Amino acid sequence: MTGSRVLALGHYQPAAVLTNDDLAAMVDTDDAWIRSRVGIRTRHVARPDETVDQMAAAAAAKALAGSGLPASEVDLVLVATCTAVDRSPNTAARVAARLGLPSPATMDLNVVCAGFTHALATADHAVRAGAARTALVIGAEKFTDVTDWTDRSTCVLTGDGAGAAVVTAAAEPGIGPVVWGSVPEMGAAVRIEGTPSRFAQEGQAVYRWATTQLPPIARQVCERAGVRPEDLAAVVPHQANLRIIEPLARRLGAVNAVIARDVVDSGNTSAASIPLALSKLVERGEIPRGAPVLLFGFGGNLSYAGQVIQCP
């Protein structure tokens, strides 16, 4: 085998929905203010007893069912999360136990909002190296657990959910080369710190970095994959803010692509946002099978990672 591909996708969101009007009853904000600044109108919120691994397992079970593969085929589970409370067993091991996977390698990755694309690259590398043949790659977050509900600049952003992909060996590569990196000296612009942990960010600094520094990196991802931006069928960036997503796609030159805007209905779900948005687009039939799709994660640490994949 010379590469790997995404075989199937799945997603999960909690049933409870928090609207902008609901938030307006909690902090000094309103629907118009939120929509004008971040584009969000609703977000899903997990129950107090609903855990990151439960959501991750639900999304992974859906992806595995869609792949047609038995659970025994999975030999690697990677979970991207920055909000899992429990350290050991890690989230990936808990997911494996919930799904009845017999003996996979299990690892959690914390690269915050760029976690899923880092995990997808790691799975691709493991398959290419012969260390794995079939991987479950999951992004899952209970971001509302680390939300300061008195801070109107951040509490309007966050939501909960999970998305998953089944990655398997392929004769022809269906996952392109990753372009990844970070800006460590600016890492404190996005923080989840303290006891209890709380999410905070320097919003203007993140916005300037994302809208000015990331478009050339996204173009580099396309170049490494041998795909012109105008030939992309879809662009699925981290669902941070419509005021970041839309300028990024415009400056990239993806003029014919479907642009994921799941942030409107789901909020910022950190590492879950890309697989969650992608799974929905595929489920609705908005991307042709085999078409090139740019995945581009960015956020905490000021980390970024992107690759072009063939749509499953």
Phi, psi and chi 1 to 4 in degrees:
 res  aa     phi    psi   chi1   chi2   chi3   chi4
   1 MET       -  141.8  -64.9  -63.6  175.5      -
   2 THR  -110.9   -0.2   59.1      -      -      -
   3 GLY  -169.3 -165.4      -      -      -      -
   4 SER  -139.1  167.0   72.6      -      -      -
   5 ARG  -147.2  158.6   65.3 -177.4  176.6  117.2
   6 VAL   -84.4  119.1  175.6      -      -      -
   7 LEU   -91.6  -36.2 -176.1   61.2      -      -
   8 ALA  -160.1  160.4      -      -      -      -
   9 LEU  -131.2  159.3  -62.1  158.9      -      -
  10 GLY  -155.5  158.4      -      -      -      -
  11 HIS  -148.2  162.0   64.5  -85.9      -      -
  12 TYR  -146.9  138.1  170.7   82.9      -      -
  13 GLN  -134.4  142.7  -69.8 -178.8  -75.4      -
  14 PRO   -61.3  157.6  -20.2   31.5      -      -
  15 ALA   -72.4  -34.9      -      -      -      -
  16 ALA   -71.7  133.5      -      -      -      -
  17 VAL  -118.0  130.8  173.9      -      -      -
  18 LEU  -107.4  118.4 -172.7   69.2      -      -
  19 THR   -91.4  168.9   69.3      -      -      -
  20 ASN   -63.2  -35.9  -70.0  -14.8      -      -
  21 ASP   -65.4  -36.1  -70.1  -22.0      -      -
  22 ASP   -61.2  -43.1  -66.4  -28.3      -      -
  23 LEU   -65.4  -35.0  -78.5  169.7      -      -
  24 ALA   -62.9  -23.6      -      -      -      -
  25 ALA   -81.5   -9.2      -      -      -      -
  26 MET  -106.2  -37.7  -60.9  163.3   56.4      -
  27 VAL  -137.2  171.8  -67.3      -      -      -
  28 ASP   -78.1   87.0 -179.1   17.1      -      -
  29 THR  -156.2  176.2 -169.2      -      -      -
  30 ASP  -155.7  169.3   58.2   50.6      -      -
  31 ASP   -57.7  -44.8  178.4   66.8      -      -
  32 ALA   -63.8  -41.4      -      -      -      -
  33 TRP   -62.4  -45.1 -171.9   90.4      -      -
  34 ILE   -66.0  -47.9  -62.7  169.2      -      -
  35 ARG   -62.2  -39.0  -70.7 -159.3 -168.1 -156.4
  36 SER   -70.0  -26.8   66.8      -      -      -
  37 ARG   -98.9  -31.9  -77.1  159.1  177.2   78.5
  38 VAL  -132.2  -13.8  -65.5      -      -      -
  39 GLY    82.9    4.2      -      -      -      -
  40 ILE   -88.4  140.2  -60.8  169.1      -      -
  41 ARG  -119.0  -29.8   62.4 -173.7 -179.1 -167.2
  42 THR  -143.6  163.1   61.6      -      -      -
  43 ARG  -150.7  152.8   64.4  -73.6  -69.2  150.6
  44 HIS   -95.1  141.8  -69.0 -110.2      -      -
  45 VAL  -127.0  125.8  177.8      -      -      -
  46 ALA   -71.3  151.7      -      -      -      -
  47 ARG   -64.8  157.4  -58.5 -175.9  -47.9  -88.6
  48 PRO   -55.6  -33.4  -28.0   35.9      -      -
  49 ASP   -93.9    5.5   63.4  -15.8      -      -
  50 GLU   -93.0  122.2 -162.5  166.0   17.1      -
  51 THR  -102.2  165.7   63.1      -      -      -
  52 VAL   -60.5  -42.5  170.9      -      -      -
  53 ASP   -69.2  -31.2   65.9  -81.4      -      -
  54 GLN   -63.9  -45.9  -74.4  174.8  -31.8      -
  55 MET   -65.8  -41.0  -66.7 -172.0  -72.0      -
  56 ALA   -61.4  -43.4      -      -      -      -
  57 ALA   -66.4  -36.6      -      -      -      -
  58 ALA   -64.7  -44.3      -      -      -      -
  59 ALA   -65.9  -41.9      -      -      -      -
  60 ALA   -66.1  -38.6      -      -      -      -
  61 ALA   -61.8  -39.8      -      -      -      -
  62 LYS   -65.4  -43.2 -175.8  174.5  179.6  178.6
  63 ALA   -64.4  -42.8      -      -      -      -
  64 LEU   -65.0  -39.8 -167.4   57.2      -      -
  65 ALA   -62.7  -39.5      -      -      -      -
  66 GLY   -69.9  -24.1      -      -      -      -
  67 SER   -76.2  -24.1   75.7      -      -      -
  68 GLY    78.0    4.3      -      -      -      -
  69 LEU   -92.3  147.4  -63.1  176.8      -      -
  70 PRO   -74.7  155.1   27.3  -34.0      -      -
  71 ALA   -57.7  -29.7      -      -      -      -
  72 SER   -65.0  -16.4   58.0      -      -      -
  73 GLU   -75.7  -22.2  -68.9  -81.1  -35.3      -
  74 VAL   -76.9  120.7  177.2      -      -      -
  75 ASP  -118.1    5.8   49.8   11.7      -      -
  76 LEU  -151.3  131.5  173.9   63.1      -      -
  77 VAL  -125.3  122.8 -179.4      -      -      -
  78 LEU  -120.1  126.8  -61.0  173.7      -      -
  79 VAL  -119.9  120.4  177.0      -      -      -
  80 ALA   -92.0  119.7      -      -      -      -
  81 THR  -159.2  148.6 -175.6      -      -      -
  82 CYS  -123.1    6.5   64.0      -      -      -
  83 THR  -122.3    2.9   56.1      -      -      -
  84 ALA   -65.7  131.6      -      -      -      -
  85 VAL   -80.5  -42.5  174.0      -      -      -
  86 ASP   -82.8  140.7  -61.3  -46.5      -      -
  87 ARG   -97.3  -38.0  -60.9  -68.7 -176.8  -96.2
  88 SER  -148.6  129.0 -178.1      -      -      -
  89 PRO   -59.7  147.2  -17.7   30.2      -      -
  90 ASN   -69.9  171.9   64.6   15.5      -      -
  91 THR   -62.0  -40.4  -55.3      -      -      -
  92 ALA   -62.1  -40.7      -      -      -      -
  93 ALA   -66.9  -37.2      -      -      -      -
  94 ARG   -65.9  -38.8  -68.1  168.0 -172.4  -97.9
  95 VAL   -63.7  -45.3  169.1      -      -      -
  96 ALA   -58.5  -40.8      -      -      -      -
  97 ALA   -66.3  -42.4      -      -      -      -
  98 ARG   -63.1  -34.5  -72.6 -175.4 -179.6  -84.3
  99 LEU   -90.9   -6.3  -62.1 -178.8      -      -
 100 GLY    71.4   32.9      -      -      -      -
 101 LEU   -76.3  134.6  -51.1 -177.2      -      -
 102 PRO   -71.4  -48.2   21.2  -30.4      -      -
 103 SER  -157.7   49.8   56.2      -      -      -
 104 PRO   -79.7  156.6   32.7  -37.1      -      -
 105 ALA   -69.7  140.6      -      -      -      -
 106 THR  -132.4  123.7   55.6      -      -      -
 107 MET  -141.1  140.6  -70.7  179.1  -83.4      -
 108 ASP   -99.4  145.0  -69.5   -0.4      -      -
 109 LEU  -125.5  132.5  -68.4   85.0      -      -
 110 ASN  -115.7   95.7  176.2    5.0      -      -
 111 VAL  -125.7   28.9 -159.0      -      -      -
 112 VAL    50.7 -126.0 -160.6      -      -      -
 113 CYS   -72.0  -17.9  -58.3      -      -      -
 114 ALA   -94.5   12.0      -      -      -      -
 115 GLY   -63.7  -42.8      -      -      -      -
 116 PHE   -65.2  -43.5  179.3   79.0      -      -
 117 THR   -69.3  -30.7   43.7      -      -      -
 118 HIS   -65.3  -43.9  -83.4   78.4      -      -
 119 ALA   -66.1  -38.8      -      -      -      -
 120 LEU   -63.8  -41.4 -175.1   61.5      -      -
 121 ALA   -64.0  -40.0      -      -      -      -
 122 THR   -63.4  -42.1  -58.5      -      -      -
 123 ALA   -63.8  -44.1      -      -      -      -
 124 ASP   -58.5  -44.6  174.0   52.3      -      -
 125 HIS   -64.4  -40.4  -62.4  164.1      -      -
 126 ALA   -63.6  -41.7      -      -      -      -
 127 VAL   -66.9  -44.8  171.4      -      -      -
 128 ARG   -60.9  -34.7  -74.4  173.8  178.7  -91.5
 129 ALA   -81.4   -7.6      -      -      -      -
 130 GLY    83.6   10.4      -      -      -      -
 131 ALA   -83.5  -15.7      -      -      -      -
 132 ALA  -151.3  160.1      -      -      -      -
 133 ARG  -119.9  -36.8 -175.2  171.5  178.6   86.0
 134 THR  -135.9  126.4  -59.2      -      -      -
 135 ALA  -124.3  145.0      -      -      -      -
 136 LEU   -99.1  122.3  -85.3  172.1      -      -
 137 VAL  -116.2  121.1 -176.3      -      -      -
 138 ILE  -130.5  138.8  -52.5  161.7      -      -
 139 GLY  -114.1  126.1      -      -      -      -
 140 ALA  -145.8  133.4      -      -      -      -
 141 GLU  -144.7  140.3  -58.4  -75.0   14.4      -
 142 LYS  -110.3   71.8 -167.4  176.0 -179.4 -178.8
 143 PHE   -69.8  -24.0 -142.3   62.0      -      -
 144 THR   -68.1  -17.4   59.1      -      -      -
 145 ASP   -66.4  -26.3 -102.4    2.9      -      -
 146 VAL  -109.3   16.0  -62.2      -      -      -
 147 THR   -88.6  135.0  -62.8      -      -      -
 148 ASP   -89.0  102.8  179.5   -7.2      -      -
 149 TRP   -75.0    1.4  -65.4  104.3      -      -
 150 THR   -99.3   -6.5   67.7      -      -      -
 151 ASP  -101.1  102.7  178.2    5.9      -      -
 152 ARG   -69.0  -17.2   75.9  167.6 -170.9  165.1
 153 SER   -77.2  -21.5   67.9      -      -      -
 154 THR  -116.6  -30.8   56.7      -      -      -
 155 CYS   -68.3  -19.5   74.1      -      -      -
 156 VAL   -76.1  -11.1  -58.5      -      -      -
 157 LEU   -90.9  -37.7  -62.0  172.6      -      -
 158 THR   -90.1  148.7   58.6      -      -      -
 159 GLY  -147.9  173.3      -      -      -      -
 160 ASP  -118.8  154.4  -58.5  -30.2      -      -
 161 GLY   158.8 -175.6      -      -      -      -
 162 ALA  -152.8  150.0      -      -      -      -
 163 GLY  -140.0  151.3      -      -      -      -
 164 ALA  -144.3  154.2      -      -      -      -
 165 ALA  -134.7  141.9      -      -      -      -
 166 VAL   -96.0  122.4  174.7      -      -      -
 167 VAL  -113.4  130.0  173.9      -      -      -
 168 THR  -136.6  161.1 -171.0      -      -      -
 169 ALA   -63.5  146.9      -      -      -      -
 170 ALA  -144.9  146.8      -      -      -      -
 171 ALA   -65.5  -35.6      -      -      -      -
 172 GLU  -116.9  132.8  -64.0  -64.4  -29.5      -
 173 PRO   -60.6  130.3  -21.9   32.4      -      -
 174 GLY  -113.5    2.2      -      -      -      -
 175 ILE  -125.1  118.7  -61.4  175.5      -      -
 176 GLY   -77.6  174.3      -      -      -      -
 177 PRO   -61.1  141.5  -20.1   31.4      -      -
 178 VAL   -84.7  145.0   67.0      -      -      -
 179 VAL  -116.9  118.1  175.9      -      -      -
 180 TRP  -142.1  160.1   52.7    9.7      -      -
 181 GLY   173.3 -167.1      -      -      -      -
 182 SER  -161.8  170.5   65.5      -      -      -
 183 VAL  -124.2   79.5 -171.9      -      -      -
 184 PRO   -57.6  -34.7  -24.2   34.2      -      -
 185 GLU   -67.2  -15.8   65.1  -88.9   20.7      -
 186 MET  -107.9   10.3  -68.2  179.3   62.5      -
 187 GLY   -59.1  -30.3      -      -      -      -
 188 ALA   -72.5   -1.5      -      -      -      -
 189 ALA   -67.3  -21.4      -      -      -      -
 190 VAL  -128.6  123.2  179.5      -      -      -
 191 ARG  -134.3  142.5  -56.8  178.5  -59.8  -79.1
 192 ILE  -131.5   97.0  -57.1  175.0      -      -
 193 GLU  -136.7  168.2  -63.2  176.9  -33.0      -
 194 GLY    88.7  178.2      -      -      -      -
 195 THR  -133.2  109.0  -54.1      -      -      -
 196 PRO   -71.7  155.0   29.0  -36.7      -      -
 197 SER   -66.7  139.4  -64.8      -      -      -
 198 ARG  -136.6  140.7  -72.1  -67.3  177.1 -100.1
 199 PHE   -81.8  132.1  163.1   53.4      -      -
 200 ALA  -146.9  154.7      -      -      -      -
 201 GLN  -154.2  158.5   66.8  173.9    0.3      -
 202 GLU   -93.5   90.6  -53.6  -60.1  -31.6      -
 203 GLY   -57.7  -43.7      -      -      -      -
 204 GLN   -68.0  -38.2  -73.6  -57.7  -49.9      -
 205 ALA   -64.3  -42.9      -      -      -      -
 206 VAL   -65.0  -42.8  174.5      -      -      -
 207 TYR   -61.0  -46.9  175.6   79.3      -      -
 208 ARG   -62.3  -44.0  -73.7 -168.1  -61.7  -89.4
 209 TRP   -61.9  -46.7  170.9   70.6      -      -
 210 ALA   -66.1  -39.3      -      -      -      -
 211 THR   -85.4  -19.9   54.8      -      -      -
 212 THR  -106.8  -37.0   62.9      -      -      -
 213 GLN   -95.0  -24.2  -57.4  -58.0  -51.7      -
 214 LEU   -83.6  -33.8  -66.1 -178.5      -      -
 215 PRO   -55.0  -42.6  -29.6   38.1      -      -
 216 PRO   -63.6  -32.3  -21.5   33.4      -      -
 217 ILE   -70.3  -39.5  -61.6  171.5      -      -
 218 ALA   -61.7  -38.7      -      -      -      -
 219 ARG   -64.4  -36.5  -75.7 -165.3  -67.0  -85.8
 220 GLN   -63.1  -37.4 -175.3 -177.0   -5.4      -
 221 VAL   -59.0  -45.7  175.9      -      -      -
 222 CYS   -62.9  -43.1  -65.5      -      -      -
 223 GLU   -60.4  -44.3  -70.8  167.8    4.4      -
 224 ARG   -65.7  -28.7  -68.4 -154.5   62.8 -165.3
 225 ALA   -85.7   -8.8      -      -      -      -
 226 GLY    72.4   31.0      -      -      -      -
 227 VAL  -123.0  131.3  175.6      -      -      -
 228 ARG   -77.8  141.9  -59.5 -178.4  -54.1  170.4
 229 PRO   -53.7  -36.0  -28.8   36.5      -      -
 230 GLU   -70.7  -12.5   57.8  -93.4   33.9      -
 231 ASP   -95.8   -2.3  -67.5  -27.6      -      -
 232 LEU   -67.6  136.6  -69.6  168.6      -      -
 233 ALA   -84.5  -26.2      -      -      -      -
 234 ALA  -155.9  151.7      -      -      -      -
 235 VAL  -123.7  121.3  174.8      -      -      -
 236 VAL  -121.9   87.3 -173.5      -      -      -
 237 PRO   -86.4  168.2   30.8  -30.5      -      -
 238 HIS   -52.8  133.8  165.6   50.4      -      -
 239 GLN   -86.5   75.1  -59.3  -66.5  -70.6      -
 240 ALA   -90.5  -44.6      -      -      -      -
 241 ASN  -175.2  131.1 -178.5  -27.6      -      -
 242 LEU   -59.6  -30.1  -86.2 -172.4      -      -
 243 ARG   -72.5  -10.1  -66.9  176.4   59.9 -142.6
 244 ILE  -100.8  -44.2  -67.4  174.6      -      -
 245 ILE   -60.8  -50.0  -67.5  166.8      -      -
 246 GLU   -68.5  -44.3  -68.7  175.6  -21.5      -
 247 PRO   -63.7  -35.4  -23.1   33.5      -      -
 248 LEU   -60.7  -48.6  174.3   62.0      -      -
 249 ALA   -64.5  -38.7      -      -      -      -
 250 ARG   -66.2  -46.7 -174.1  167.3   58.0 -111.1
 251 ARG   -69.6  -27.4  -67.6 -168.0   60.3 -169.2
 252 LEU   -66.8  -33.1  173.9   61.9      -      -
 253 GLY    89.6   26.1      -      -      -      -
 254 ALA   -84.1   68.0      -      -      -      -
 255 VAL   -72.7  -20.3  -67.2      -      -      -
 256 ASN  -108.8    7.6  -60.6  -50.7      -      -
 257 ALA   -93.5  147.8      -      -      -      -
 258 VAL   -72.5  129.7  172.6      -      -      -
 259 ILE  -104.3  122.4  -50.1  -58.1      -      -
 260 ALA   -66.1  127.4      -      -      -      -
 261 ARG  -129.9   37.8  -66.2  179.5  173.3   87.7
 262 ASP   -66.2  -18.0 -172.2   53.3      -      -
 263 VAL   -55.2  -28.9   66.6      -      -      -
 264 VAL   -59.0  -41.4  173.3      -      -      -
 265 ASP  -102.0  -18.6  -59.9  -46.7      -      -
 266 SER  -116.1  -12.4  -59.5      -      -      -
 267 GLY    70.8 -168.3      -      -      -      -
 268 ASN   -88.5  109.5 -179.3  -19.2      -      -
 269 THR  -106.1   22.1   56.5      -      -      -
 270 SER    53.6 -124.3 -168.1      -      -      -
 271 ALA   -64.7  -17.3      -      -      -      -
 272 ALA   -82.3  -14.8      -      -      -      -
 273 SER   -66.6  -40.5   78.0      -      -      -
 274 ILE   -69.8  -52.0  -72.6  176.6      -      -
 275 PRO   -66.5  -30.7   24.6  -35.6      -      -
 276 LEU   -63.7  -49.5 -179.4   59.7      -      -
 277 ALA   -66.6  -41.6      -      -      -      -
 278 LEU   -65.2  -44.2  178.0   61.6      -      -
 279 SER   -60.2  -40.0  178.7      -      -      -
 280 LYS   -65.2  -43.9  -71.4 -177.4  179.1 -178.6
 281 LEU   -60.6  -43.7  -72.2  172.8      -      -
 282 VAL   -68.0  -42.3  171.9      -      -      -
 283 GLU   -60.2  -36.1 -173.3  173.1   76.7      -
 284 ARG   -83.0   -2.3  -66.5 -165.4  -61.9  -99.6
 285 GLY    73.2   27.6      -      -      -      -
 286 GLU   -87.0   -8.2  -64.8 -172.6   33.7      -
 287 ILE  -127.0  127.2  -47.7  171.6      -      -
 288 PRO   -65.4  143.8  -18.2   30.4      -      -
 289 ARG   -60.6  135.3  178.8  171.0  -66.3 -175.1
 290 GLY    84.4   -6.4      -      -      -      -
 291 ALA   -76.0  152.6      -      -      -      -
 292 PRO   -77.0  133.1   25.8  -32.3      -      -
 293 VAL  -129.3  128.3  178.0      -      -      -
 294 LEU   -89.1  123.3  171.2   65.0      -      -
 295 LEU  -106.0  132.0  -50.6 -178.5      -      -
 296 PHE  -145.5  106.7 -165.6   62.1      -      -
 297 GLY   -98.9  147.3      -      -      -      -
 298 PHE  -161.4  154.4   55.5   87.8      -      -
 299 GLY   154.7 -127.2      -      -      -      -
 300 GLY   -52.0  146.8      -      -      -      -
 301 ASN    78.9    2.9  -43.2  -51.0      -      -
 302 LEU    20.8   70.9  -62.7 -163.6      -      -
 303 SER   -96.5  156.9  -66.2      -      -      -
 304 TYR  -147.9  153.2   55.3   84.8      -      -
 305 ALA  -160.9  137.7      -      -      -      -
 306 GLY  -149.0  154.0      -      -      -      -
 307 GLN  -154.8  156.3   58.1  -90.2  102.6      -
 308 VAL   -99.0  129.0  173.8      -      -      -
 309 ILE  -119.3  160.8   69.6  165.2      -      -
 310 GLN   -86.3  130.0  -69.3  178.5   -1.0      -
 311 CYS   -63.0  131.2  179.9      -      -      -
 312 PRO   -73.1      -   25.5  -33.4      -      -
